[in-house]
Amino acid sequence: MNGGTGGMETICHHDPENISAASMVIDLATREMWACLGLPCEHEHERITFDAGDR
């Protein structure tokens, strides 16, 4: 996921006075989480996977 140039389009319409600390998208079917620190339109998301043994 990428809100910057060359990546996926973003729907980010953040309030300039309130800055996001983090952004996360979780896909329960694939047991993946995409996370980034800060505004999603300005930072790369990192993929994190969860194995069945991680409980």
N, CA, C and O atoms as a Tripos MOL2 file, in Angstrom:
@<TRIPOS>MOLECULE
protein
  220   219    55     0     0
PROTEIN
NO_CHARGES

@<TRIPOS>ATOM
      1 N           0.8510   -1.1650    0.0000 N.3       1 MET1
      2 CA          0.0000    0.0000    0.0000 C.3       1 MET1
      3 C           0.8960    1.2260    0.0000 C.2       1 MET1
      4 O           1.9210    1.2700    0.6800 O.2       1 MET1
      5 N           0.5030    2.1800   -0.7460 N.am      2 ASN2
      6 CA          1.3280    3.3750   -0.8390 C.3       2 ASN2
      7 C           0.4430    4.5380   -1.2080 C.2       2 ASN2
      8 O          -0.2400    4.4980   -2.2320 O.2       2 ASN2
      9 N           0.4410    5.5550   -0.4090 N.am      3 GLY3
     10 CA         -0.3190    6.7510   -0.7180 C.3       3 GLY3
     11 C           0.5020    7.7660   -1.4760 C.2       3 GLY3
     12 O          -0.0290    8.7730   -1.9460 O.2       3 GLY3
     13 N           1.8020    7.5100   -1.6000 N.am      4 GLY4
     14 CA          2.6770    8.4360   -2.2990 C.3       4 GLY4
     15 C           2.6400    8.2220   -3.7940 C.2       4 GLY4
     16 O           1.7930    7.4860   -4.3000 O.2       4 GLY4
     17 N           3.5320    8.8440   -4.4870 N.am      5 THR5
     18 CA          3.5640    8.7340   -5.9370 C.3       5 THR5
     19 C           3.9890    7.3420   -6.3540 C.2       5 THR5
     20 O           4.8330    6.7190   -5.7100 O.2       5 THR5
     21 N           3.4020    6.8620   -7.4310 N.am      6 GLY6
     22 CA          3.7650    5.5730   -7.9850 C.3       6 GLY6
     23 C           3.1060    4.3850   -7.3150 C.2       6 GLY6
     24 O           3.3780    3.2480   -7.7010 O.2       6 GLY6
     25 N           2.2610    4.5970   -6.3390 N.am      7 GLY7
     26 CA          1.6450    3.4790   -5.6360 C.3       7 GLY7
     27 C           0.1440    3.4950   -5.7680 C.2       7 GLY7
     28 O          -0.4130    4.1090   -6.6790 O.2       7 GLY7
     29 N          -0.5000    2.8120   -4.8490 N.am      8 MET8
     30 CA         -1.9530    2.7550   -4.8470 C.3       8 MET8
     31 C          -2.5210    4.1380   -4.5600 C.2       8 MET8
     32 O          -1.9030    4.9480   -3.8690 O.2       8 MET8
     33 N          -3.6870    4.3910   -5.0920 N.am      9 GLU9
     34 CA         -4.3540    5.6660   -4.8210 C.3       9 GLU9
     35 C          -4.8030    5.6890   -3.3660 C.2       9 GLU9
     36 O          -5.0520    4.6420   -2.7680 O.2       9 GLU9
     37 N          -4.9030    6.8640   -2.8130 N.am     10 THR10
     38 CA         -5.2860    7.0000   -1.4140 C.3      10 THR10
     39 C          -6.6100    7.7440   -1.2890 C.2      10 THR10
     40 O          -6.9730    8.5370   -2.1570 O.2      10 THR10
     41 N          -7.3170    7.4820   -0.2120 N.am     11 ILE11
     42 CA         -8.5360    8.2340    0.0860 C.3      11 ILE11
     43 C          -8.2900    9.1140    1.2950 C.2      11 ILE11
     44 O          -9.2270    9.5170    1.9840 O.2      11 ILE11
     45 N          -7.0270    9.4090    1.5480 N.am     12 CYS12
     46 CA         -6.6260   10.1730    2.7220 C.3      12 CYS12
     47 C          -7.0710   11.6260    2.5920 C.2      12 CYS12
     48 O          -6.6470   12.3370    1.6810 O.2      12 CYS12
     49 N          -7.9180   12.0520    3.5000 N.am     13 HIS13
     50 CA         -8.3730   13.4460    3.5840 C.3      13 HIS13
     51 C          -8.2590   13.8670    5.0400 C.2      13 HIS13
     52 O          -9.2620   14.1090    5.7110 O.2      13 HIS13
     53 N          -7.0180   13.9520    5.5190 N.am     14 HIS14
     54 CA         -6.8040   14.2150    6.9340 C.3      14 HIS14
     55 C          -6.9560   15.6920    7.2640 C.2      14 HIS14
     56 O          -6.7230   16.5680    6.4310 O.2      14 HIS14
     57 N          -7.3490   15.9350    8.4910 N.am     15 ASP15
     58 CA         -7.4650   17.2840    9.0270 C.3      15 ASP15
     59 C          -6.0580   17.8010    9.2920 C.2      15 ASP15
     60 O          -5.3000   17.1450   10.0070 O.2      15 ASP15
     61 N          -5.6840   18.9450    8.7470 N.am     16 PRO16
     62 CA         -4.3190   19.4370    8.9380 C.3      16 PRO16
     63 C          -3.9620   19.7140   10.4010 C.2      16 PRO16
     64 O          -2.7810   19.7910   10.7380 O.2      16 PRO16
     65 N          -4.9550   19.8640   11.2670 N.am     17 GLU17
     66 CA         -4.6730   20.1400   12.6760 C.3      17 GLU17
     67 C          -4.5570   18.8670   13.5150 C.2      17 GLU17
     68 O          -4.0240   18.9090   14.6240 O.2      17 GLU17
     69 N          -5.0420   17.7520   13.0070 N.am     18 ASN18
     70 CA         -4.9730   16.4720   13.7190 C.3      18 ASN18
     71 C          -4.1580   15.5000   12.8830 C.2      18 ASN18
     72 O          -4.5950   15.0870   11.8090 O.2      18 ASN18
     73 N          -2.9780   15.1320   13.3650 N.am     19 ILE19
     74 CA         -2.0940   14.2520   12.6090 C.3      19 ILE19
     75 C          -2.2430   12.8220   13.1250 C.2      19 ILE19
     76 O          -2.2160   12.5870   14.3330 O.2      19 ILE19
     77 N          -2.3980   11.8760   12.2110 N.am     20 SER20
     78 CA         -2.5160   10.4650   12.5720 C.3      20 SER20
     79 C          -1.2030    9.9540   13.1390 C.2      20 SER20
     80 O          -0.1310   10.2610   12.6180 O.2      20 SER20
     81 N          -1.2900    9.1720   14.2120 N.am     21 ALA21
     82 CA         -0.0960    8.5550   14.7920 C.3      21 ALA21
     83 C           0.2800    7.3000   14.0170 C.2      21 ALA21
     84 O           1.4600    6.9720   13.8890 O.2      21 ALA21
     85 N          -0.7330    6.5970   13.4970 N.am     22 ALA22
     86 CA         -0.4890    5.3650   12.7500 C.3      22 ALA22
     87 C          -1.7110    5.0430   11.9050 C.2      22 ALA22
     88 O          -2.8080    5.5470   12.1470 O.2      22 ALA22
     89 N          -1.5010    4.1930   10.9090 N.am     23 SER23
     90 CA         -2.5790    3.7240   10.0500 C.3      23 SER23
     91 C          -2.4260    2.2190    9.9030 C.2      23 SER23
     92 O          -1.3220    1.7230    9.6770 O.2      23 SER23
     93 N          -3.5510    1.4760   10.0320 N.am     24 MET24
     94 CA         -3.4990    0.0250    9.9100 C.3      24 MET24
     95 C          -4.6830   -0.4930    9.1170 C.2      24 MET24
     96 O          -5.8020    0.0070    9.2370 O.2      24 MET24
     97 N          -4.4150   -1.5100    8.3010 N.am     25 VAL25
     98 CA         -5.4510   -2.2450    7.5840 C.3      25 VAL25
     99 C          -5.2050   -3.7110    7.8970 C.2      25 VAL25
    100 O          -4.0910   -4.2080    7.7260 O.2      25 VAL25
    101 N          -6.2450   -4.4090    8.3590 N.am     26 ILE26
    102 CA         -6.1000   -5.8160    8.7330 C.3      26 ILE26
    103 C          -7.0020   -6.6660    7.8490 C.2      26 ILE26
    104 O          -8.1970   -6.3970    7.7230 O.2      26 ILE26
    105 N          -6.4130   -7.7040    7.2310 N.am     27 ASP27
    106 CA         -7.1580   -8.6640    6.4210 C.3      27 ASP27
    107 C          -7.2160   -9.9630    7.2210 C.2      27 ASP27
    108 O          -6.2380  -10.7080    7.2780 O.2      27 ASP27
    109 N          -8.3600  -10.2290    7.8310 N.am     28 LEU28
    110 CA         -8.5010  -11.4080    8.6840 C.3      28 LEU28
    111 C          -8.4530  -12.7040    7.8870 C.2      28 LEU28
    112 O          -8.0180  -13.7320    8.4050 O.2      28 LEU28
    113 N          -8.8920  -12.6660    6.6400 N.am     29 ALA29
    114 CA         -8.9020  -13.8700    5.8150 C.3      29 ALA29
    115 C          -7.4860  -14.3510    5.5010 C.2      29 ALA29
    116 O          -7.2270  -15.5540    5.4940 O.2      29 ALA29
    117 N          -6.5720  -13.4160    5.2410 N.am     30 THR30
    118 CA         -5.1950  -13.7930    4.9020 C.3      30 THR30
    119 C          -4.2460  -13.6790    6.0840 C.2      30 THR30
    120 O          -3.0640  -13.9980    5.9620 O.2      30 THR30
    121 N          -4.7540  -13.2260    7.2350 N.am     31 ARG31
    122 CA         -3.9590  -13.0490    8.4520 C.3      31 ARG31
    123 C          -2.7870  -12.1070    8.1990 C.2      31 ARG31
    124 O          -1.6560  -12.3870    8.5960 O.2      31 ARG31
    125 N          -3.0750  -10.9720    7.5250 N.am     32 GLU32
    126 CA         -2.0750   -9.9560    7.2350 C.3      32 GLU32
    127 C          -2.5030   -8.6170    7.8130 C.2      32 GLU32
    128 O          -3.6930   -8.3160    7.9080 O.2      32 GLU32
    129 N          -1.5280   -7.8330    8.1910 N.am     33 MET33
    130 CA         -1.7840   -6.4680    8.6270 C.3      33 MET33
    131 C          -0.8170   -5.5680    7.8750 C.2      33 MET33
    132 O           0.3660   -5.8810    7.7430 O.2      33 MET33
    133 N          -1.3310   -4.4510    7.3850 N.am     34 TRP34
    134 CA         -0.5120   -3.4370    6.7330 C.3      34 TRP34
    135 C          -0.5200   -2.2330    7.6600 C.2      34 TRP34
    136 O          -1.5880   -1.7170    7.9900 O.2      34 TRP34
    137 N           0.6540   -1.7780    8.0870 N.am     35 ALA35
    138 CA          0.7350   -0.6920    9.0580 C.3      35 ALA35
    139 C           1.7890    0.3270    8.6480 C.2      35 ALA35
    140 O           2.7880   -0.0120    8.0150 O.2      35 ALA35
    141 N           1.5500    1.5800    9.0190 N.am     36 CYS36
    142 CA          2.5550    2.6230    8.8240 C.3      36 CYS36
    143 C           2.4440    3.6190    9.9640 C.2      36 CYS36
    144 O           1.3750    3.8050   10.5470 O.2      36 CYS36
    145 N           3.5470    4.2460   10.2680 N.am     37 LEU37
    146 CA          3.5650    5.3060   11.2650 C.3      37 LEU37
    147 C           3.2840    6.6240   10.5720 C.2      37 LEU37
    148 O           3.8160    6.8860    9.4930 O.2      37 LEU37
    149 N           2.4650    7.4460   11.1730 N.am     38 GLY38
    150 CA          2.1450    8.7450   10.5890 C.3      38 GLY38
    151 C           1.0100    8.6690    9.5900 C.2      38 GLY38
    152 O           0.2180    7.7260    9.6000 O.2      38 GLY38
    153 N           0.9370    9.6630    8.7320 N.am     39 LEU39
    154 CA         -0.1390    9.7720    7.7520 C.3      39 LEU39
    155 C           0.0280    8.7420    6.6380 C.2      39 LEU39
    156 O           1.1250    8.5970    6.0970 O.2      39 LEU39
    157 N          -1.0440    8.0230    6.2840 N.am     40 PRO40
    158 CA         -0.9300    6.9950    5.2560 C.3      40 PRO40
    159 C          -0.6310    7.5540    3.8680 C.2      40 PRO40
    160 O          -0.1390    6.8280    3.0040 O.2      40 PRO40
    161 N          -0.9180    8.8170    3.6490 N.am     41 CYS41
    162 CA         -0.6360    9.4010    2.3370 C.3      41 CYS41
    163 C           0.8130    9.8860    2.2210 C.2      41 CYS41
    164 O           1.2400   10.3190    1.1510 O.2      41 CYS41
    165 N           1.5650    9.8140    3.3190 N.am     42 GLU42
    166 CA          2.9480   10.2970    3.3040 C.3      42 GLU42
    167 C           3.9690    9.2230    3.6600 C.2      42 GLU42
    168 O           5.1710    9.4730    3.5670 O.2      42 GLU42
    169 N           3.5210    8.0260    4.0690 N.am     43 HIS43
    170 CA          4.4420    6.9790    4.5070 C.3      43 HIS43
    171 C           4.0740    5.6440    3.8690 C.2      43 HIS43
    172 O           2.9180    5.4050    3.5220 O.2      43 HIS43
    173 N           5.0660    4.7860    3.7220 N.am     44 GLU44
    174 CA          4.8630    3.4430    3.1810 C.3      44 GLU44
    175 C           4.2410    2.5350    4.2450 C.2      44 GLU44
    176 O           4.5730    2.6330    5.4260 O.2      44 GLU44
    177 N           3.3420    1.6580    3.8170 N.am     45 HIS45
    178 CA          2.8010    0.6400    4.7160 C.3      45 HIS45
    179 C           3.7470   -0.5570    4.7100 C.2      45 HIS45
    180 O           4.3530   -0.8780    3.6880 O.2      45 HIS45
    181 N           3.8660   -1.2060    5.8510 N.am     46 GLU46
    182 CA          4.6850   -2.3930    5.9860 C.3      46 GLU46
    183 C           3.7710   -3.5890    6.2040 C.2      46 GLU46
    184 O           2.8180   -3.5030    6.9790 O.2      46 GLU46
    185 N           4.0460   -4.7000    5.5350 N.am     47 ARG47
    186 CA          3.2200   -5.9020    5.6410 C.3      47 ARG47
    187 C           3.6960   -6.7490    6.8190 C.2      47 ARG47
    188 O           4.8870   -7.0280    6.9580 O.2      47 ARG47
    189 N           2.7490   -7.1530    7.6620 N.am     48 ILE48
    190 CA          3.0290   -8.0110    8.8110 C.3      48 ILE48
    191 C           2.0900   -9.2030    8.7050 C.2      48 ILE48
    192 O           0.8840   -9.0260    8.5350 O.2      48 ILE48
    193 N           2.6260  -10.4130    8.8040 N.am     49 THR49
    194 CA          1.7900  -11.6110    8.7100 C.3      49 THR49
    195 C           1.7260  -12.3020   10.0670 C.2      49 THR49
    196 O           2.6190  -12.1540   10.9020 O.2      49 THR49
    197 N           0.6610  -13.0540   10.2670 N.am     50 PHE50
    198 CA          0.4460  -13.7860   11.5110 C.3      50 PHE50
    199 C           0.2600  -15.2590   11.1770 C.2      50 PHE50
    200 O          -0.6020  -15.6140   10.3720 O.2      50 PHE50
    201 N           1.0550  -16.1030   11.7850 N.am     51 ASP51
    202 CA          0.9210  -17.5400   11.6000 C.3      51 ASP51
    203 C          -0.0280  -18.0940   12.6490 C.2      51 ASP51
    204 O          -0.2540  -17.4660   13.6840 O.2      51 ASP51
    205 N          -0.5850  -19.2700   12.3830 N.am     52 ALA52
    206 CA         -1.5130  -19.8970   13.3240 C.3      52 ALA52
    207 C          -0.8450  -20.1540   14.6740 C.2      52 ALA52
    208 O          -1.5340  -20.2040   15.6920 O.2      52 ALA52
    209 N           0.4730  -20.3170   14.7080 N.am     53 GLY53
    210 CA          1.1880  -20.5700   15.9530 C.3      53 GLY53
    211 C           1.4630  -19.3190   16.7660 C.2      53 GLY53
    212 O           2.0610  -19.4090   17.8390 O.2      53 GLY53
    213 N           1.0440  -18.1520   16.2870 N.am     54 ASP54
    214 CA          1.3120  -16.8800   16.9630 C.3      54 ASP54
    215 C           0.2970  -16.5500   18.0490 C.2      54 ASP54
    216 O           0.3380  -15.4430   18.5870 O.2      54 ASP54
    217 N          -0.5880  -17.4330   18.3880 N.am     55 ARG55
    218 CA         -1.6700  -17.1190   19.3260 C.3      55 ARG55
    219 C          -1.1920  -16.9590   20.7070 C.2      55 ARG55
    220 O          -1.9880  -16.6920   21.6080 O.2      55 ARG55
@<TRIPOS>BOND
     1     1     2 1
     2     2     3 1
     3     3     4 2
     4     3     5 am
     5     5     6 1
     6     6     7 1
     7     7     8 2
     8     7     9 am
     9     9    10 1
    10    10    11 1
    11    11    12 2
    12    11    13 am
    13    13    14 1
    14    14    15 1
    15    15    16 2
    16    15    17 am
    17    17    18 1
    18    18    19 1
    19    19    20 2
    20    19    21 am
    21    21    22 1
    22    22    23 1
    23    23    24 2
    24    23    25 am
    25    25    26 1
    26    26    27 1
    27    27    28 2
    28    27    29 am
    29    29    30 1
    30    30    31 1
    31    31    32 2
    32    31    33 am
    33    33    34 1
    34    34    35 1
    35    35    36 2
    36    35    37 am
    37    37    38 1
    38    38    39 1
    39    39    40 2
    40    39    41 am
    41    41    42 1
    42    42    43 1
    43    43    44 2
    44    43    45 am
    45    45    46 1
    46    46    47 1
    47    47    48 2
    48    47    49 am
    49    49    50 1
    50    50    51 1
    51    51    52 2
    52    51    53 am
    53    53    54 1
    54    54    55 1
    55    55    56 2
    56    55    57 am
    57    57    58 1
    58    58    59 1
    59    59    60 2
    60    59    61 am
    61    61    62 1
    62    62    63 1
    63    63    64 2
    64    63    65 am
    65    65    66 1
    66    66    67 1
    67    67    68 2
    68    67    69 am
    69    69    70 1
    70    70    71 1
    71    71    72 2
    72    71    73 am
    73    73    74 1
    74    74    75 1
    75    75    76 2
    76    75    77 am
    77    77    78 1
    78    78    79 1
    79    79    80 2
    80    79    81 am
    81    81    82 1
    82    82    83 1
    83    83    84 2
    84    83    85 am
    85    85    86 1
    86    86    87 1
    87    87    88 2
    88    87    89 am
    89    89    90 1
    90    90    91 1
    91    91    92 2
    92    91    93 am
    93    93    94 1
    94    94    95 1
    95    95    96 2
    96    95    97 am
    97    97    98 1
    98    98    99 1
    99    99   100 2
   100    99   101 am
   101   101   102 1
   102   102   103 1
   103   103   104 2
   104   103   105 am
   105   105   106 1
   106   106   107 1
   107   107   108 2
   108   107   109 am
   109   109   110 1
   110   110   111 1
   111   111   112 2
   112   111   113 am
   113   113   114 1
   114   114   115 1
   115   115   116 2
   116   115   117 am
   117   117   118 1
   118   118   119 1
   119   119   120 2
   120   119   121 am
   121   121   122 1
   122   122   123 1
   123   123   124 2
   124   123   125 am
   125   125   126 1
   126   126   127 1
   127   127   128 2
   128   127   129 am
   129   129   130 1
   130   130   131 1
   131   131   132 2
   132   131   133 am
   133   133   134 1
   134   134   135 1
   135   135   136 2
   136   135   137 am
   137   137   138 1
   138   138   139 1
   139   139   140 2
   140   139   141 am
   141   141   142 1
   142   142   143 1
   143   143   144 2
   144   143   145 am
   145   145   146 1
   146   146   147 1
   147   147   148 2
   148   147   149 am
   149   149   150 1
   150   150   151 1
   151   151   152 2
   152   151   153 am
   153   153   154 1
   154   154   155 1
   155   155   156 2
   156   155   157 am
   157   157   158 1
   158   158   159 1
   159   159   160 2
   160   159   161 am
   161   161   162 1
   162   162   163 1
   163   163   164 2
   164   163   165 am
   165   165   166 1
   166   166   167 1
   167   167   168 2
   168   167   169 am
   169   169   170 1
   170   170   171 1
   171   171   172 2
   172   171   173 am
   173   173   174 1
   174   174   175 1
   175   175   176 2
   176   175   177 am
   177   177   178 1
   178   178   179 1
   179   179   180 2
   180   179   181 am
   181   181   182 1
   182   182   183 1
   183   183   184 2
   184   183   185 am
   185   185   186 1
   186   186   187 1
   187   187   188 2
   188   187   189 am
   189   189   190 1
   190   190   191 1
   191   191   192 2
   192   191   193 am
   193   193   194 1
   194   194   195 1
   195   195   196 2
   196   195   197 am
   197   197   198 1
   198   198   199 1
   199   199   200 2
   200   199   201 am
   201   201   202 1
   202   202   203 1
   203   203   204 2
   204   203   205 am
   205   205   206 1
   206   206   207 1
   207   207   208 2
   208   207   209 am
   209   209   210 1
   210   210   211 1
   211   211   212 2
   212   211   213 am
   213   213   214 1
   214   214   215 1
   215   215   216 2
   216   215   217 am
   217   217   218 1
   218   218   219 1
   219   219   220 2
@<TRIPOS>SUBSTRUCTURE
     1 MET1         2 RESIDUE 1 A MET
     2 ASN2         6 RESIDUE 1 A ASN
     3 GLY3        10 RESIDUE 1 A GLY
     4 GLY4        14 RESIDUE 1 A GLY
     5 THR5        18 RESIDUE 1 A THR
     6 GLY6        22 RESIDUE 1 A GLY
     7 GLY7        26 RESIDUE 1 A GLY
     8 MET8        30 RESIDUE 1 A MET
     9 GLU9        34 RESIDUE 1 A GLU
    10 THR10       38 RESIDUE 1 A THR
    11 ILE11       42 RESIDUE 1 A ILE
    12 CYS12       46 RESIDUE 1 A CYS
    13 HIS13       50 RESIDUE 1 A HIS
    14 HIS14       54 RESIDUE 1 A HIS
    15 ASP15       58 RESIDUE 1 A ASP
    16 PRO16       62 RESIDUE 1 A PRO
    17 GLU17       66 RESIDUE 1 A GLU
    18 ASN18       70 RESIDUE 1 A ASN
    19 ILE19       74 RESIDUE 1 A ILE
    20 SER20       78 RESIDUE 1 A SER
    21 ALA21       82 RESIDUE 1 A ALA
    22 ALA22       86 RESIDUE 1 A ALA
    23 SER23       90 RESIDUE 1 A SER
    24 MET24       94 RESIDUE 1 A MET
    25 VAL25       98 RESIDUE 1 A VAL
    26 ILE26      102 RESIDUE 1 A ILE
    27 ASP27      106 RESIDUE 1 A ASP
    28 LEU28      110 RESIDUE 1 A LEU
    29 ALA29      114 RESIDUE 1 A ALA
    30 THR30      118 RESIDUE 1 A THR
    31 ARG31      122 RESIDUE 1 A ARG
    32 GLU32      126 RESIDUE 1 A GLU
    33 MET33      130 RESIDUE 1 A MET
    34 TRP34      134 RESIDUE 1 A TRP
    35 ALA35      138 RESIDUE 1 A ALA
    36 CYS36      142 RESIDUE 1 A CYS
    37 LEU37      146 RESIDUE 1 A LEU
    38 GLY38      150 RESIDUE 1 A GLY
    39 LEU39      154 RESIDUE 1 A LEU
    40 PRO40      158 RESIDUE 1 A PRO
    41 CYS41      162 RESIDUE 1 A CYS
    42 GLU42      166 RESIDUE 1 A GLU
    43 HIS43      170 RESIDUE 1 A HIS
    44 GLU44      174 RESIDUE 1 A GLU
    45 HIS45      178 RESIDUE 1 A HIS
    46 GLU46      182 RESIDUE 1 A GLU
    47 ARG47      186 RESIDUE 1 A ARG
    48 ILE48      190 RESIDUE 1 A ILE
    49 THR49      194 RESIDUE 1 A THR
    50 PHE50      198 RESIDUE 1 A PHE
    51 ASP51      202 RESIDUE 1 A ASP
    52 ALA52      206 RESIDUE 1 A ALA
    53 GLY53      210 RESIDUE 1 A GLY
    54 ASP54      214 RESIDUE 1 A ASP
    55 ARG55      218 RESIDUE 1 A ARG
